[in-house]
Amino acid sequence: MGRGQLRIFANRSGEYFAKAVIKELNTNVDNKIVLGNIKTVDFADGEIKPMIKETVRGADVYLVQNCFDPKSTRSVHDNFFEMCSTVDALKRAGARHITLVIPYHPFLRQDHQKRREPITARLATDFITISGVGAVITTEMHQAQIEGFYKKTKADDLKTAKLLCEYIKENYNIKDTVVLAPDAGAAKKAEEFARILNLDIAQGFKIRCNDQANFVEKLEIVGNVKGKNVIVPDDMIDTAGTCLKIYNKLKELGANKISFCCTHALLNNPAMERLSKTDSEVITTDSIWHGEKFYEENKKIKLVSLAKLYAKVISNFNKDKSVSELYN
């Protein structure tokens, strides 16, 4: 039966991805989709006011936002609140269904109780639900159980292993190659890569400093990597500290070519400086967009677009069809 007229809107940091998805959606349809019109006002004190400049009453609306935007001076918090405010505006304007499209879901690394620290992942999902969202489409949440933090909101966490492995098969010679899980948390992802690519697997173990983010004190590797090429999959690369330690350790153990693979390439300083100390390539998606100039200047960053996958998922959503078949 379907959910009504499909409409796509984007907040300011989601425009690139929204346009890429719309391009894919318009490939085989007669009624072309155009990006919806939102005007956002910035007040002098830092507050914002998003305004929907066209009717959405009764529509099936998808709002695209990248809360982490390395090309903008707006913070993750700024973009997150702008997104939730826009959802409230869409709801009050009469949209029948509102689905958030967040290629990189923010605030998920703090997902369990530890000392006297917040569970920010639960706080963020609660805020999204309260704003009026009916469903969320995102990619590779930091931990699978975070889907359960959404109670009244349906969350679809799209997996990228198949997409990234297809790119590896097409562009790399995987003879004499092993997959390395960089830590215990990435073991399931590494197992999936090894299964799809039909490769052996090795395991890394890292000990982090408790009170310092993005710092690994010690790294050990179990498995045969001598004389092998190594693919290292993980959900994200932030400052690339772990990448550099893994690279140095693998070289110490006699590994040949080392390739890092992640869904979310945050690449915050000093990530690029650290990666420049290796001869490794980074295979990643466009869940975070660094701009054309960045990719032209950093040829070792190999980009795999998520736009076609998201376009198919949104189309299936709109038609009330299953989406799991698209990425399982």
Secondary structure, 3 states (H helix, E strand, C coil): CCCCCEEEEECHHHHHHHHHHHHHHHHHCCCCCCECCEEEEECCCCCEEEEECCCCCCCEEEEECCCCCCCCCCCHHHHHHHHHHHHHHHHHCCCCEEEEEECCCCCCCCCCCCCCCCCHHHHHHHHHHHHCCCEEEEECCCCHHHHHHCCCCEEEEECCHHHHHHHHHHHCCCCCEEEEECCHHHHHHHHHHHHHHCCEEEEEEEEECCCCCCCEEEEEEECCCCCCEEEEEEEEECCCHHHHHHHHHHHHCCCCCEEEEEEEECCCCCHHHHHCCCCCEEEEECCCCCCHHHHHHCCCEEEECCHHHHHHHHHHHHCCCCCHHHCC
